[in-house]
Amino acid sequence: MRVWHWLLTGMLGCSAVWADEDVAKGEALVKAKCVACHSHDRLLKLVVRTPEADRAARLETFLPNHNAPSADDRKAIIAYLFDVVRPK
Ligand code: HEC
């Protein structure tokens, strides 16, 4: 999974590999801010609807105007969403 991580962080334009804290923070944020409107399941379906190659970019453009205006929060939310949908 390392290669996948590097590829993705490269696409997002940041140098650090996502830390577990980001994933944990993202999970808390998603539960607090996102699942009131679309359930957790629905949210994951919305995420995987975008082809994998375009997913990170789409979330980066979409979320600033969609309940995640803070760049830090967004990074954590995206880290969490990718962690959850990633084939294990
Ligand atoms: C006020 C209600 C509301 C809140 C809060 C909300 N959303 Fe949404 N979101 C929607 C609606 C409505 C849609 C339209 C898609 C659907 O459910 O059919 C949508 C669509 C999306 C999509 C699909 C975008 C696409 O590719 O077209 C994503 C991803 C998403 N939301 C993520 C989030 C995240 C992450 C949060 C929390 C930071 C969040 N949403 C909070 C209502 C909300």
Residues whose N, C-alpha, C, O or C-beta is under 5 A from the ligand:
A	BS01	HEC	K33 C34 C37 H38 L46 V47 H66 N67 A68
